[in-house]
């Protein structure tokens, strides 16, 4: 369906070439300062037309808060967010070719089979325009997580085609054992990802960013497309998030990430590379932690409390442990352990390309499709903000779920 989350629920609407796209955010705590200025920066990072390596569709993606706040304060009621589509061109998809042929590897055929009808312009709900609502609602969730828990979520492009930021080696078959990668997870910020040296690709290494930029341009000039990966780190995540079985935190993250258009893979921590590492090396040994203020234990911290320390990628808690390494990616048994949560998402090459493709129309008649319209030759530079948003939505929902459990547990203890 079009709703994500249980305690923090987001319902999105809109198609690629309709009047607007947006969402309803239900479950946002009351009393939080919130204006469009809190949401717009992430939408601007996601919007089309950012560079010659993205779709030329000219959308400003300006967000408007329609409900759920008064005088810039959340009311606890549903928050309505809307973004107008200003540069729709449904006529690009008219004619016998685009209307009559299902685009290879796109959703045209499956939507037609499922619903008996489809939005022929831009793919309708399967278009990446739908992700505007994810980014907008994710910014709302992220503000709360940052204010209350100090959560930081940063994503960056880690590969385009066969150009990788951290290619696997015999010494480091997975980045989780690479000290340079782990240091990057400790320090990387969105400001660094968006540094002019790393734009428009958003890979935090100038030499690698240039190679990736050249790779995208190569396929763009051939009217082709190319895929890539986005790596994301979540820092200062509270301990205890996630459920033991079907709603493991990594399972919820995987669901969120794989719901993004064009995704084809998800790995957390050591990922698939960790499958080649012996358990004696892969196991994350425990070491003593250091005491911290009580906010990391689910108790509200004093506004005057000093910042809580972070040690070796872990958020310490009183009388708790941390791990010496972090091949687990911050999640063990489906539950967050206080270390950095990091994962990687794989995106396929965009399906709509300008090259002539031999295929068949909806009636099965052979023909040639040369797709029209405006499309990204590679989605990963703009997907960075989408990955961050889905991570925020997953963590926010888990925080509210665990907060409810903690409140009921505390009530029982007080009753005794």
C-alpha positions as CSV (number, residue, x, y, z in Angstrom):
1,X,0.0,0.0,0.0
2,X,1.1,3.6,0.2
3,X,1.6,3.8,4.0
4,X,4.9,3.2,5.8
5,X,5.4,2.8,9.5
6,X,3.2,1.9,12.5
7,X,3.7,4.4,15.3
8,X,5.2,7.1,13.0
9,X,3.0,6.6,9.9
10,X,3.6,8.2,6.5
11,X,1.0,7.9,3.6
12,X,2.2,9.3,0.3
13,X,0.3,10.3,-2.8
14,X,0.9,11.5,-6.3
15,X,2.2,10.5,-9.7
16,X,5.0,11.7,-12.0
17,X,2.9,14.2,-14.0
18,X,-0.1,15.0,-11.8
19,X,-0.7,18.3,-10.1
20,X,1.2,17.6,-6.9
21,X,2.9,15.0,-4.8
22,X,2.9,14.8,-1.0
23,X,2.0,12.9,2.1
24,X,0.3,12.8,5.5
25,X,2.6,12.3,8.5
26,X,0.6,10.8,11.4
27,X,2.2,10.3,14.9
28,X,4.6,13.2,15.0
29,X,5.0,14.2,18.7
30,X,3.5,17.5,19.6
31,X,5.5,20.6,20.7
32,X,8.3,20.4,18.2
33,X,9.4,23.4,16.2
34,X,8.8,22.7,12.5
35,X,8.7,24.9,9.4
36,X,9.3,24.4,5.7
37,X,12.9,25.5,6.4
38,X,13.5,22.3,8.3
39,X,12.3,20.2,5.3
40,X,13.4,22.1,2.2
41,X,17.2,21.4,2.3
42,X,16.7,17.7,1.8
43,X,14.2,18.2,-1.0
44,X,16.7,20.5,-2.7
45,X,19.4,17.8,-2.5
46,X,16.9,15.3,-4.1
47,X,15.4,17.5,-6.8
48,X,16.0,17.1,-10.5
49,X,18.0,19.4,-12.7
50,X,20.9,19.7,-10.3
51,X,23.6,19.1,-12.9
52,X,24.3,17.8,-16.4
53,X,24.4,14.3,-14.9
54,X,20.8,14.3,-13.8
55,X,17.4,14.6,-15.5
56,X,16.9,18.1,-17.0
57,X,13.4,18.2,-15.6
58,X,13.1,21.7,-14.0
59,X,11.4,21.3,-10.7
60,X,12.0,23.5,-7.6
61,X,10.2,21.0,-5.3
62,X,9.1,23.7,-2.9
63,X,7.3,22.1,0.1
64,X,4.3,23.6,1.9
65,X,3.1,22.5,5.3
66,X,-0.7,22.3,5.0
67,X,-1.7,21.1,8.5
68,X,-0.5,19.7,11.8
69,X,1.4,22.8,13.0
70,X,0.4,26.2,14.4
71,X,2.9,29.1,14.7
72,X,5.7,26.7,13.7
73,X,4.9,24.1,16.4
74,X,3.7,20.6,15.8
75,X,0.2,19.9,17.3
76,X,0.4,16.1,17.4
77,X,-2.2,15.9,14.6
78,X,-1.6,14.8,11.1
79,X,0.9,16.9,9.2
80,X,0.1,17.5,5.5
81,X,3.0,18.2,3.2
82,X,2.6,19.1,-0.5
83,X,4.9,19.8,-3.4
84,X,3.5,21.1,-6.6
85,X,4.6,19.6,-9.9
86,X,5.6,22.6,-12.1
87,X,7.3,21.1,-15.1
88,X,5.0,18.2,-16.1
89,X,5.2,17.0,-19.7
90,X,2.8,14.1,-20.1
91,X,2.8,14.8,-23.9
92,X,6.3,13.3,-24.0
93,X,4.7,9.9,-23.5
94,X,1.9,10.2,-26.1
95,X,2.0,8.5,-29.4
96,X,2.0,4.9,-30.6
97,X,5.5,4.1,-29.4
98,X,5.6,5.3,-25.8
99,X,2.0,4.5,-25.1
100,X,2.0,1.2,-26.9
101,X,5.2,-0.4,-25.6
102,X,6.0,-1.4,-22.1
103,X,9.4,-0.1,-21.3
104,X,11.9,-3.0,-20.7
105,X,12.6,-3.4,-16.9
106,X,10.1,-0.6,-16.0
107,X,6.8,-1.0,-14.2
108,X,4.6,-0.4,-17.2
109,X,3.7,-4.0,-17.9
110,X,3.3,-5.1,-14.2
111,X,1.1,-2.1,-13.4
112,X,-1.1,-2.8,-16.4
113,X,-1.4,-6.4,-15.3
114,X,-2.1,-5.6,-11.7
115,X,-4.6,-2.8,-12.1
116,X,-5.9,-3.2,-15.7
117,X,-4.9,0.5,-16.3
118,X,-1.8,2.5,-15.8
119,X,-0.5,6.1,-15.8
120,X,1.3,6.1,-19.2
121,X,3.2,9.4,-18.5
122,X,6.4,8.9,-16.5
123,X,5.4,5.7,-14.9
124,X,2.9,7.2,-12.5
125,X,3.5,5.9,-8.9
126,X,6.5,4.0,-10.1
127,X,8.3,7.3,-10.9
128,X,10.9,8.6,-8.5
129,X,8.7,11.7,-8.1
130,X,6.9,9.6,-5.4
131,X,10.1,9.8,-3.3
132,X,9.6,13.5,-2.7
133,X,7.1,12.6,0.0
134,X,9.6,10.2,1.6
135,X,12.2,12.9,1.8
136,X,9.8,15.5,3.2
137,X,8.5,13.2,5.9
138,X,11.9,11.8,6.6
139,X,13.1,15.4,7.4
140,X,10.4,15.7,10.0
141,X,11.4,12.4,11.6
142,X,15.0,13.3,11.5
143,X,14.5,16.6,13.3
144,X,13.0,14.8,16.2
145,X,15.7,12.2,16.3
146,X,18.4,14.8,16.2
147,X,16.9,17.0,18.9
148,X,16.0,14.2,21.4
149,X,18.7,11.5,20.7
150,X,21.4,13.3,18.8
151,X,21.0,10.9,15.8
152,X,23.0,11.7,12.7
153,X,22.3,10.1,9.4
154,X,24.7,10.6,6.5
155,X,24.7,8.8,3.1
156,X,27.1,9.1,0.2
157,X,27.7,7.4,-3.2
158,X,30.1,4.5,-2.8
159,X,30.1,3.2,-6.4
160,X,29.0,4.0,-10.0
161,X,29.2,1.0,-12.3
162,X,32.6,-0.6,-11.7
163,X,34.1,2.5,-10.2
164,X,34.2,2.0,-6.4
165,X,35.2,4.1,-3.4
166,X,36.3,1.1,-1.4
167,X,36.9,-1.8,-3.8
168,X,37.2,-5.2,-2.2
169,X,40.7,-6.6,-1.7
170,X,42.2,-9.8,-0.3
171,X,43.1,-7.8,2.8
172,X,39.7,-6.1,3.1
173,X,37.1,-8.2,1.3
174,X,34.5,-6.0,3.1
175,X,34.8,-2.3,4.0
176,X,33.9,-3.2,7.6
177,X,37.5,-4.3,8.1
178,X,39.0,-1.3,6.3
179,X,40.2,1.4,8.8
180,X,39.9,4.2,6.2
181,X,36.2,3.3,5.7
182,X,35.5,3.0,9.4
183,X,37.1,6.4,10.0
184,X,35.0,7.9,7.3
185,X,31.9,6.6,9.0
186,X,33.0,8.3,12.2
187,X,33.5,11.7,10.7
188,X,31.5,12.1,7.4
189,X,28.9,14.9,7.3
190,X,26.4,16.1,4.8
191,X,28.3,19.3,4.3
192,X,31.3,17.2,3.3
193,X,29.3,15.0,1.0
194,X,28.0,18.2,-0.7
195,X,31.4,19.8,-1.0
196,X,32.0,21.2,-4.5
197,X,34.9,18.8,-4.9
198,X,32.5,15.9,-4.6
199,X,29.5,17.2,-6.5
200,X,27.6,16.3,-8.5
201,X,28.2,12.7,-7.7
202,X,28.3,13.0,-3.8
203,X,31.2,10.7,-3.4
204,X,33.5,12.0,-0.6
205,X,36.8,11.4,-2.4
206,X,37.8,13.8,-5.2
207,X,39.6,11.3,-7.4
208,X,36.8,8.7,-7.0
209,X,34.1,11.3,-7.6
210,X,35.8,12.4,-10.8
211,X,36.0,8.8,-12.1
212,X,32.3,8.2,-11.2
213,X,31.3,11.5,-12.9
214,X,33.1,10.5,-16.1
215,X,31.4,7.1,-15.9
216,X,27.9,8.6,-15.7
217,X,28.7,11.1,-18.5
218,X,30.0,8.2,-20.7
219,X,26.7,6.4,-20.5
220,X,24.6,9.6,-20.7
221,X,26.3,10.4,-24.0
222,X,25.5,7.0,-25.4
223,X,21.8,7.5,-24.4
224,X,22.3,4.6,-21.9
225,X,22.3,4.4,-18.1
226,X,24.4,2.9,-15.3
227,X,23.7,1.8,-11.7
228,X,25.6,2.3,-8.5
229,X,25.5,2.0,-4.7
230,X,24.8,4.4,-1.8
231,X,26.3,3.8,1.7
232,X,24.6,5.2,4.8
233,X,25.7,5.5,8.4
234,X,23.4,6.2,11.4
235,X,25.3,7.5,14.4
236,X,24.1,7.8,18.0
237,X,21.2,5.5,17.5
238,X,19.6,4.5,20.8
239,X,20.3,1.0,22.0
240,X,17.4,-1.5,22.0
241,X,15.6,-0.6,18.8
242,X,14.1,-3.4,16.7
243,X,12.2,-6.5,17.4
244,X,13.5,-10.1,17.9
245,X,11.8,-11.8,14.9
246,X,10.0,-10.3,11.9
247,X,10.6,-6.7,12.6
248,X,14.4,-6.9,13.2
249,X,15.9,-3.4,12.8
250,X,17.9,-4.5,9.8
251,X,14.8,-6.1,8.3
252,X,12.9,-2.9,8.6
253,X,15.8,-1.0,7.1
254,X,15.9,-3.4,4.2
255,X,12.2,-3.0,3.6
256,X,12.5,0.7,3.7
257,X,15.5,0.8,1.3
258,X,14.2,-1.8,-1.1
259,X,10.9,0.1,-1.4
260,X,12.8,2.9,-3.1
261,X,12.5,2.8,-6.9
262,X,15.3,1.1,-8.8
263,X,16.8,-0.6,-5.8
264,X,18.1,-4.1,-6.3
265,X,20.2,-5.0,-3.2
266,X,20.8,-4.3,0.5
267,X,23.6,-5.3,2.8
268,X,24.3,-4.2,6.4
269,X,27.6,-4.3,8.3
270,X,30.1,-6.6,6.7
271,X,27.4,-7.6,4.2
272,X,28.1,-10.2,1.5
273,X,31.9,-9.6,1.8
274,X,31.7,-10.8,5.4
275,X,30.6,-14.2,4.2
276,X,34.3,-14.9,3.3
277,X,35.7,-13.9,6.7
278,X,36.2,-16.5,9.5
279,X,34.1,-16.1,12.6
280,X,37.3,-15.6,14.7
281,X,37.8,-12.4,12.8
282,X,34.2,-11.4,12.1
283,X,33.0,-11.7,15.7
284,X,32.7,-8.3,17.4
285,X,34.3,-8.8,20.9
286,X,32.8,-6.8,23.8
287,X,34.7,-4.4,25.9
288,X,33.7,-2.2,28.8
289,X,31.9,1.0,28.1
290,X,31.9,4.3,30.0
291,X,29.0,5.9,32.0
292,X,27.0,8.6,30.3
293,X,24.0,10.7,31.0
294,X,20.7,8.9,31.2
295,X,19.1,10.0,28.0
296,X,20.6,7.1,26.1
297,X,18.7,4.8,28.4
298,X,15.4,6.2,27.4
299,X,15.3,8.9,30.1
300,X,14.8,12.5,29.2
301,X,18.1,14.4,29.6
302,X,18.3,17.8,31.3
303,X,18.6,20.7,28.8
304,X,21.7,21.8,30.5
305,X,23.4,18.3,30.4
306,X,26.8,18.2,28.7
307,X,27.1,16.3,25.4
308,X,27.4,12.6,25.7
309,X,30.7,11.0,24.5
310,X,30.9,8.6,21.6
311,X,33.7,6.0,21.7
312,X,34.8,3.9,18.7
313,X,31.6,4.3,16.8
314,X,29.5,3.3,19.8
315,X,27.0,5.2,21.9
316,X,27.9,4.2,25.5
317,X,25.4,3.6,28.2
318,X,25.7,3.3,31.9
319,X,26.8,-0.2,33.0
320,X,26.7,-1.4,29.4
321,X,29.2,-2.7,26.9
322,X,30.4,-1.7,23.5
323,X,32.2,-3.8,20.8
324,X,35.8,-3.5,19.7
325,X,34.9,-4.0,16.1
326,X,31.6,-3.4,14.2
327,X,31.2,-6.1,11.5
328,X,27.6,-6.4,12.7
329,X,26.8,-2.9,11.5
330,X,25.3,-1.8,14.8
331,X,22.6,-4.5,15.0
332,X,22.8,-7.8,16.8
333,X,19.8,-10.2,17.0
334,X,17.8,-7.6,15.1
335,X,18.3,-5.0,17.9
336,X,20.5,-1.9,17.8
337,X,23.6,-2.2,20.1
338,X,24.7,1.4,20.2
339,X,27.4,1.2,17.5
340,X,27.2,3.0,14.2
341,X,24.5,1.4,12.0
342,X,25.8,1.3,8.4
343,X,24.6,-0.3,5.3
344,X,24.7,-0.2,1.5
345,X,21.9,0.0,-1.1
346,X,22.3,-1.1,-4.7
347,X,20.5,0.8,-7.5
348,X,20.1,-0.7,-11.0
349,X,20.6,1.4,-14.2
350,X,17.5,3.5,-14.9
351,X,15.2,1.6,-17.2
352,X,14.2,4.4,-19.5
353,X,17.0,5.0,-22.0
354,X,17.1,6.8,-25.4
355,X,18.8,3.9,-27.2
356,X,16.6,1.9,-29.7
357,X,15.6,-1.4,-28.0
358,X,14.1,-4.4,-29.7
359,X,11.0,-5.4,-27.7
360,X,7.3,-6.0,-28.2
361,X,4.2,-3.9,-27.6
362,X,1.4,-4.7,-25.2
363,X,-0.2,-6.9,-27.8
364,X,2.9,-8.9,-28.3
365,X,3.9,-7.4,-31.7
366,X,7.6,-6.9,-32.2
367,X,8.9,-3.4,-32.6
368,X,11.5,-0.9,-31.6
369,X,11.3,1.4,-28.7
370,X,13.2,4.6,-28.4
371,X,12.0,6.1,-25.2
372,X,11.3,9.8,-24.9
373,X,11.1,12.0,-21.8
374,X,13.7,13.3,-19.3
375,X,15.5,10.8,-17.2
376,X,18.6,10.3,-15.0
377,X,21.5,8.4,-16.6
378,X,22.3,7.3,-13.0
379,X,20.1,7.7,-10.0
380,X,22.6,7.4,-7.1
381,X,23.6,11.1,-6.8
382,X,20.0,12.1,-6.1
383,X,19.2,8.9,-4.2
384,X,21.5,9.9,-1.3
385,X,18.8,12.1,0.3
386,X,16.1,9.4,-0.3
387,X,18.2,6.8,1.5
388,X,18.7,9.2,4.4
389,X,15.0,9.8,4.6
390,X,14.0,6.2,4.7
391,X,16.6,5.5,7.4
392,X,15.1,8.3,9.5
393,X,11.6,6.9,9.0
394,X,12.6,3.4,10.1
395,X,14.5,4.7,13.2
396,X,11.8,7.1,14.2
397,X,9.2,4.3,14.0
398,X,11.4,2.0,16.1
399,X,12.1,4.8,18.6
400,X,8.4,5.4,19.2
401,X,7.7,1.6,19.4
402,X,10.5,1.1,22.0
403,X,9.5,4.3,23.8
404,X,6.0,2.9,24.3
405,X,7.4,-0.4,25.7
406,X,9.7,1.5,28.0
407,X,6.9,3.7,29.3
408,X,4.8,0.6,30.1
409,X,7.8,-1.1,31.7
410,X,8.5,1.9,33.9
411,X,4.9,2.1,34.9
412,X,5.0,-1.5,36.2
413,X,8.2,-0.8,38.1
414,X,6.6,2.3,39.7
415,X,3.6,0.3,40.6
416,X,5.8,-2.1,42.6
